[in-house]
Amino acid sequence: MISYIIMNKKIDILIIIINIFFFLYFAVQLLVFTDEFARDNLGFFNHAVAGLSEIIGIIFVTFSIGLVTILFRGLDRQLPVFFSIFVFQLVCSINFWRYVITDSPGETNIEVITSNAYIFSAITFLTGILFIRNYSKL
């Protein structure tokens, strides 16, 4: 019984760490490589796009900081954080898949949108698993 609890806790920690790396990867892309990220993923670059990209990067850093804090404090009573992250990831996934299904990638190509849709869907699935497994604690 104790080994089952320890294994469950390790799985939860692994999912949180994967989420942290996911958010930090995209945050670096959005904050450090703003121009390249916008051109590669959106197909064009201007200052409005750069500003929005940087704001989204800051949001991703904020999510990462919240998740790091949860690693040290535990999952108990962290529902608002996990719910916000899950809803954000879910809406982004749906938005990416909308572009894929309608085959309207805008200024970029469909392969980039499809890969982002898969990445966001996978991380949304993992966050959903964490959310469901720990709902009573949250």
C-alpha positions as CSV (number, residue, x, y, z in Angstrom):
1,M,0.0,0.0,0.0
2,I,2.8,2.4,0.9
3,S,4.7,1.7,-2.3
4,Y,1.5,2.4,-4.3
5,I,1.2,5.8,-2.6
6,I,4.9,6.6,-3.2
7,M,4.5,5.5,-6.9
8,N,1.5,7.7,-7.4
9,K,3.3,10.7,-5.8
10,K,6.3,10.1,-8.1
11,I,4.0,10.1,-11.2
12,D,2.4,13.3,-10.0
13,I,5.8,14.9,-9.5
14,L,6.9,13.7,-13.0
15,I,3.8,15.2,-14.6
16,I,4.4,18.5,-12.8
17,I,8.1,18.5,-13.9
18,I,7.1,17.8,-17.5
19,N,4.7,20.8,-17.3
20,I,7.4,23.0,-16.0
21,F,9.8,22.1,-18.9
22,F,6.9,22.5,-21.4
23,F,6.2,26.0,-20.1
24,L,9.8,27.0,-19.8
25,Y,10.6,25.8,-23.3
26,F,7.9,27.9,-24.8
27,A,8.7,30.8,-22.5
28,V,12.3,30.9,-23.8
29,Q,11.1,30.7,-27.3
30,L,8.6,33.5,-26.8
31,L,10.9,35.8,-24.7
32,V,14.4,35.2,-26.1
33,F,13.6,34.2,-29.7
34,T,10.5,36.4,-30.2
35,D,11.3,37.4,-33.8
36,E,12.2,33.9,-35.0
37,F,9.3,32.3,-33.1
38,A,6.8,34.7,-34.6
39,R,8.1,34.2,-38.1
40,D,8.3,30.4,-37.8
41,N,5.0,29.9,-36.0
42,L,2.9,32.8,-37.2
43,G,4.5,33.4,-40.6
44,F,5.2,37.1,-40.0
45,F,6.6,39.5,-37.4
46,N,5.7,43.0,-36.3
47,H,5.9,44.8,-33.0
48,A,2.3,44.0,-32.0
49,V,3.0,40.3,-32.5
50,A,6.3,40.6,-30.6
51,G,4.5,42.3,-27.6
52,L,1.8,39.7,-27.5
53,S,4.4,36.9,-27.7
54,E,6.4,38.4,-24.8
55,I,3.2,38.6,-22.7
56,I,2.4,35.0,-23.4
57,G,6.0,34.1,-22.5
58,I,5.6,35.9,-19.2
59,I,2.4,34.0,-18.5
60,F,4.3,30.7,-19.2
61,V,7.1,31.8,-16.8
62,T,4.4,32.5,-14.2
63,F,2.8,29.1,-14.6
64,S,6.3,27.5,-14.2
65,I,7.0,29.4,-11.0
66,G,3.6,28.3,-9.7
67,L,4.4,24.7,-10.5
68,V,7.8,24.9,-8.9
69,T,6.2,26.2,-5.8
70,I,3.7,23.3,-5.8
71,L,6.6,20.9,-6.0
72,F,7.8,22.2,-2.6
73,R,4.5,22.9,-1.0
74,G,2.5,19.8,-2.3
75,L,-0.7,19.4,-4.3
76,D,-3.0,20.1,-1.4
77,R,-5.4,23.0,-2.0
78,Q,-3.9,24.1,-5.4
79,L,-7.1,23.8,-7.4
80,P,-7.1,27.4,-8.8
81,V,-3.5,27.0,-10.2
82,F,-4.2,23.6,-11.8
83,F,-7.6,24.6,-13.1
84,S,-6.1,27.7,-14.7
85,I,-3.3,25.8,-16.3
86,F,-5.6,23.0,-17.5
87,V,-8.1,25.4,-19.0
88,F,-5.4,27.4,-20.7
89,Q,-3.8,24.3,-22.2
90,L,-7.2,22.9,-23.3
91,V,-8.2,26.1,-25.0
92,C,-4.8,26.4,-26.8
93,S,-5.1,22.8,-27.9
94,I,-8.6,23.3,-29.3
95,N,-7.5,26.5,-31.0
96,F,-4.5,24.7,-32.7
97,W,-6.7,21.8,-33.8
98,R,-9.3,24.3,-35.2
99,Y,-6.6,25.6,-37.6
100,V,-5.6,22.0,-38.5
101,I,-9.1,20.8,-39.1
102,T,-10.1,23.9,-41.2
103,D,-6.7,23.7,-43.0
104,S,-6.2,27.5,-42.5
105,P,-2.8,28.0,-40.9
106,G,-2.7,31.7,-41.9
107,E,0.8,33.0,-42.7
108,T,2.6,29.9,-41.4
109,N,2.4,26.3,-42.6
110,I,0.1,23.5,-41.4
111,E,3.0,21.3,-40.2
112,V,4.0,23.8,-37.6
113,I,0.4,24.2,-36.4
114,T,-0.1,20.5,-36.3
115,S,3.1,19.9,-34.3
116,N,2.0,22.6,-31.8
117,A,-1.5,21.0,-31.6
118,Y,0.1,17.6,-30.8
119,I,2.4,19.1,-28.2
120,F,-0.4,21.1,-26.5
121,S,-2.8,18.1,-26.6
122,A,-0.2,15.8,-25.0
123,I,0.5,18.2,-22.2
124,T,-3.2,18.9,-21.7
125,F,-3.8,15.2,-21.4
126,L,-1.1,14.9,-18.8
127,T,-2.4,17.8,-16.8
128,G,-5.9,16.3,-17.1
129,I,-4.6,13.1,-15.6
130,L,-3.0,14.9,-12.8
131,F,-6.1,17.0,-12.2
132,I,-8.4,13.9,-12.1
133,R,-6.0,11.8,-10.0
134,N,-5.7,14.5,-7.3
135,Y,-9.1,16.2,-7.5
136,S,-10.0,15.3,-3.9
137,K,-6.7,16.8,-2.7
138,L,-7.0,20.0,-4.8
